[in-house]
Amino acid sequence: MIKFLVVIIIAIVLLVFTAPGQKLTASILDKVSPVAREKQLLTNLQKNIDGISTTINASEYQKLNDSEKLKQLNMLVQQAKSQTQAVQAALTQGDLSATANMLIQKVVSIQTGNQPAVSLSPSQNNCHNQ
């Protein structure tokens, strides 16, 4: 029993504190929870945008000639663009998944004969009070 607990603790430590373990954990979370993936993508996008601001305001950047500044700025903007596209793709995929799930639920409810519950307001419920 103690050996089993030690093995479990070692596995958890490897998953949490090593780079491959963190990648695996992130991959599993992406599959299980699309919201976690979207949140991570948005965080990365925010970091890229903050990086642009930090770079522009850095004294080293100010010392560069115009062509070097432009080259570095274009690289940062391209990274932010790719992050934006990744966020858009994830959101589109999430929308498509939600739509497909809703359609599947409708088809299943039609096949099983289950109809959605209809809520009647008190004014519509008069026929039941007579």
N, C-alpha and C positions, 0 to 999 in steps of 0.2 A: 504494500500500500504506500509506503514512504517512497519507494523507488518510482512508483507511478506519479506521485505528486511532484517529485523532483524533475521528472521528465516533462511534465506539464508546465512547470515553472520555467524550465529552460526553454521550452518551445515558445512560451509567451514572451520571454525576454528577447529571444531571437526575432520574433515577429515585430516587437515594439521598438527595439533599440538598434537594429541593424538596417542598413540601406536596402538590401534585397527584401527584408521582412516588411519594411515600410511600403515598398513598391507593391508587394503582394497584398498587404492589407488594404492599400488604396485601390488596387484592382478589384478586390473582392467587394469593397464598399461601393465602387462604381457600378458593379453588376447588381448589387442588392438595392442600393439607394441612388437613383439618378440625381436626386436633390444634392447629395454629397458631392457628386461630380460637378454639378453646376456651380455649387458654392466654391469648390476648389478652382474651377476655371475663372470665376469672377475674382477670386482672390489673386490669382496669377495676373489677370488683366490689370487689377489695381496696382500690383507691384510694378508691372511694366510702366504704367502711367506715372507712378511715383518716381521710377527710375529715370524717366525722361526729364522730369522736373529737377531731380537731384543733379543729373548730368549737366543740364543747361546752367544751373546755378553754381556749379563747381568752378573753382579758380583754374584748375587744369584745363577745363573746357574753354574758358575765356582766353587762355593763352594760345590756343590752336589757331592756325590760319583758317580762312573761310572754307576752303575745300575740305579740310579735315573735319571741321565742325559739321558741314553738310553731310559728309559721309557717315559720321557717327550718329547724327540725328536721323538720317534715313534708315540706318540699321535699327535704331530704337523704335522708330515708327513702324517699321516692317514687323518687328516682334509684336508690338501692340496690335497690329492688324491681324496677324495670325491668331493671336489670343481671342480677338473679337470674333473671328470666323469660327473658332472652336466653340465659343460660347453660343453663337447663333446656331451652329450645327447641333449642339447638345439640346438647346431649347426646342428646336424643330423636331428632333428625335423624340423628346419628351412629349411634345404636342401630338405627334403621330402615334406614340404609344398609348397616350390617354384616349385618343379618338378610337383607335383600334380596340382598346379594352372596352370602351363604352359600346361600340357596335357589337362586339362579341357578347357582352352581357345582354343586349337587346335581343340578339338572335337566340341565345340560350333561354331567355324568359319566354319568348314566343314559342319555342319548341316544347317547353315544359308546360305551357299553358298558364304560367304565372303572369298575372297582369299587375302593373304597378298600382300601388294603393292610391286611391283618389281621396283627397281631403275635401270635405264639404264644409263650407262656412255655415254658421248658424242660420242664415237666411235661406240657404239651399237645403237645409236639413228639416224644413217645415213639414215635409211629407212624412217624416218619421215621427213627428210629435203629435199627429192627429189621431 
